[in-house]
Amino acid sequence: MDDGQFFYHPLENIEDTEDFYAAINREHLTKSLSDERPYTYWTIELYDQKNGIRGGGGLGILAADTRRVAEQMGVPLTLITPFYPFEPHQKLENGAVVDEHIPVDYHKFGFRFVDTVNVRCDGNLCKLDVIEKKFDKTRILAITEPNFGELYSGMSGGDHRLYQEVSLGFGGYAALKLLGLKPAIMQLNEVATFFAALARLDELASNGMDFYEAVVYTRKHTLYTNHTLVQAAEAEFHLSQFERFVFPNLKSPAVRKWLVDKFVNDRIKLSSVTIEIAELRSGVSKLHARVANYRDIAGNKVKFKAVTNGIDMETWVVPEILNYYRRIGIIDKFGLPTEDYIEKLSSISAEIIHEAKHKGREILNSVLKGRPDQNGKELSFTDDDFVFDFKRRFVDYKRPELPFSDPKRLRKILESCNGHYILAGRVHTGDHNMSGKLKKLLDTVAHDDYLKDHVHYIADYDEKLAYGLSAGSNVAINVPIVGLEACGTSWMKDIANLNILISTHDGGVADASMDSYLCVSGGSEPEEVDSLYDRMEEAVEAYKNDFDLEYLIQKQLAAYLPVISGSRMLKDYLAFLFKA
């Protein structure tokens, strides 16, 4: 059968279509979802420290924000994820990052044990505990077992990683059935969640549905959300691994044959087969959806719908700032920008910005207690200190080392404003290149008497530190190599908290024009370095002139307030999924 006929069908059985679209613009986002038929959101990573789950980066932060926004907006959503029995931490020893893995107990965070489910892996019957934490309209549904390991343990194409992914997919789908839940939609965040859709296809095909009808149904109700740009960098699995970990969990011979046919030279990329099982595909920013280079089994380039990531403003924006936004009428009760928000931004004065930074500085100082820098010094900043920060994963393309290309010029900038530069971010386990770059960077700082007292690396980056820096810094630095950042959300938190953003025009930042913020540009890295320093100097000067400060902050909010809204993100997903 021609696969082409499986694509671009709207979801079926949409009730009250006109009411649904009207509701999107008013008080309720959807009438077609229910507690028994929820929006299911699948993620290998959740970063939600309040609920006892510490992830590794932006994918987990986004997952937590999505559930929180759904709860606030009354959208029935079930988030399915592993609960890892060990959580990752890092510390700095002799200039080198050292990983620690601390055991955690889900009972301490309000999860209840539901039952056990089984998956078959490598000749063994593996028993998984199903646990849940129920809120009003949403829930976290997790699978776990003592030997599950920590997040991203083992090689990306290795047996243990495949075991974790198979457990999430087949075990998580079985967990839904335990609770009597039937997914209205399955959103697969990255390819590690592919096996959830495979489990659904297998259930339909093995329960008597015609195989091709089962494929159509599964595709029509599955959204693949891609968070990376390049398919070539993805790990591969071998057919022999699927024979040991995947095929034993399949009941339908037709599904097994369908899956085997997706292998090329006995190897498979999960993105290729995820593209085949999901009719709906989304990228996480306008730029990402346009340039993501993914191809299906036939070699055709895949199109992605742009649904830019957003943040939960209730979590990430200083309460006084958020209340102010509501009071002057630039956002409504759902966190969506009002129709006349741009006109109302003119009331944000330099006085308001300085008051917000005072409150944010108190929050930052509180978060920094007990978190010494690389010199063992516990930090505390006054309102007269000027704080730059870099807070994001330490990976090569994000270039945390870029501001240290010319230490003398960096020193001059910091001296001009009683400035401090805070570095915070996790180095991936086994990333020796970035560990080396961090050590070299800190060595450079240590050999300058001024920089060693004004540049601070804070280890063990987490949600609390991310919030503290967004609240209390003056300027955020975001300089990924253009074309490599899918979206990013740290910069969104900075803009919402009235920080000045200095960034390259990449990821979600590129949703608006280059003149919407202090843009770093150039045809080569040396030119970008010069541009970065110019922008840092411009930000310092802006704080000396109320008019310039107001202009920059108002311009950022005018361009990005609709972009950063998590409510807007969820609204866009629902409008895309439940199209007429």
ABEGO torsion letter per residue (X at the ends): XBAAAABGBBBBGBBGAAAAAAAAABABABAABBAABBBBBBBABBBBAAAGBBBABAAAAAAAAAAAAAAAAGBBBBBBBBBBABBBBBBBBGGBBBBBBBBBBAAAAGBBBABBBBBBBGGBBBBBBBBBBBBAABBBBBBBBAAAEBBGBEBAABAAAAAAAAAAAAAAAAAAAAAGBBBABBBBBEAAAAAAAAAAAAAAAAAGBBAAAAAAAAAAABBBBBABABAAABBBBBAAAAAAAAAAABABAAAAAAAAAABBGGBBBAAAAAAAABABBBBABAAAAAABBBBBAAGBBBBBBBBBBBBBAAAABBAAAAAAAAAAGABBAAGBBBAAAAAAAAABBAAAAAAAAAAAAAAAAAAABGBBBAAGBBBBBBAABBBBBBBBBBBAAAGAAAAAABAAAAAAAAAAAGBBBBBBEBBBBGBAAAAAAAAAAAAAAAABAAAAAABBBBBGBBAAAAAAAAAABABBBBBBBBGABAAEAAAAAAAAAGBBBBBBBBEAAAABBAAABBBBBEABAAAAAAAAAAAAAAAAAAAABAAAAAAAAAAAAAAAAAAABAAAAAAAAAAAABBX
